[in-house]
Amino acid sequence: MILAASGFAIHVAQYIDALASVYCVVLIVYVLSSIAFSIGLRIPYSRWSDAVLTFLRDVSEPLLRVFRAILPSFGGLDLSPMIAIILVQVAARLAASAIAS
């Protein structure tokens, strides 16, 4: 029974780690798509590009908004995605190691 519980804990820890990795990829794609769309690489009146950007914004902005409120302004440089990715990875590693042990 203990072996089965240990295996379950390992799977939950791996799931948390994978979920954090996917969220970090979503953050990176959001930042890159925002940069690309801001310099004019967006197809005008395209529903799919608007849907993709809306999804990425709805998923990413709640976390990024927290860091933008805390971090000081560095001119045109936004460091909130980098800080968010680092903290998401650290929190996921800590949670996964606590669950797996």
C-alpha positions in Angstrom: 0.0 0.0 0.0 2.8 2.4 0.8 4.4 1.6 -2.5 1.2 2.5 -4.4 0.9 5.8 -2.4 4.5 6.6 -3.2 3.9 6.0 -6.9 0.9 8.2 -6.9 2.8 11.0 -5.2 5.5 10.7 -7.8 2.9 11.0 -10.6 1.3 14.0 -9.0 4.8 15.7 -8.6 5.5 15.0 -12.3 2.1 16.4 -13.2 2.8 19.6 -11.3 6.2 19.9 -13.0 4.7 19.4 -16.4 1.9 21.9 -15.7 4.5 24.5 -14.7 6.5 23.9 -17.9 3.4 24.3 -20.1 2.5 27.5 -18.3 6.0 28.8 -18.9 5.7 28.0 -22.6 2.4 29.8 -22.7 4.1 32.9 -21.1 6.9 32.8 -23.6 4.5 32.5 -26.6 2.4 35.3 -25.2 5.4 37.6 -24.9 6.7 36.7 -28.4 3.2 37.1 -30.0 2.7 40.4 -28.3 6.0 41.7 -29.7 5.2 40.3 -33.2 1.7 41.8 -33.2 2.9 45.1 -31.9 5.3 45.6 -34.8 2.6 44.8 -37.3 3.0 41.1 -38.1 -0.7 40.5 -37.3 -3.1 39.8 -40.1 -5.8 42.5 -40.1 -9.2 41.3 -39.1 -8.1 37.8 -38.6 -10.3 35.8 -36.2 -7.8 33.1 -35.4 -5.0 35.4 -34.5 -7.3 37.5 -32.3 -8.5 34.2 -30.7 -5.0 33.0 -30.0 -3.9 36.4 -28.6 -7.0 36.6 -26.4 -6.5 33.1 -25.0 -2.8 33.8 -24.3 -3.7 37.1 -22.7 -6.4 35.6 -20.5 -4.1 32.9 -19.3 -1.0 35.0 -18.8 -2.1 38.4 -17.7 -3.4 37.5 -14.2 0.1 36.4 -13.1 2.0 39.1 -15.0 -0.3 41.8 -13.6 0.9 40.9 -10.1 4.5 41.3 -11.0 3.9 44.5 -13.0 2.4 46.0 -9.9 5.4 45.1 -7.7 8.3 45.7 -10.0 9.4 49.3 -10.8 9.2 50.6 -14.3 12.4 50.2 -16.4 11.4 52.4 -19.3 10.2 50.2 -22.1 11.6 47.0 -20.7 9.1 44.7 -19.0 10.8 42.2 -16.7 7.6 40.7 -15.3 7.5 37.7 -17.7 11.1 36.7 -16.8 10.4 37.0 -13.0 7.1 35.1 -13.4 8.8 32.2 -15.3 11.5 31.9 -12.7 9.1 31.9 -9.8 6.7 29.5 -11.4 9.6 27.1 -12.0 10.9 27.4 -8.5 7.4 27.0 -6.9 6.7 24.0 -9.1 10.1 22.3 -8.2 9.5 23.0 -4.5 5.9 21.7 -4.6 6.9 18.6 -6.6 9.8 17.8 -4.3 7.6 18.2 -1.2 4.9 15.9 -2.7 7.4 13.3 -3.9 9.2 13.0 -0.6 
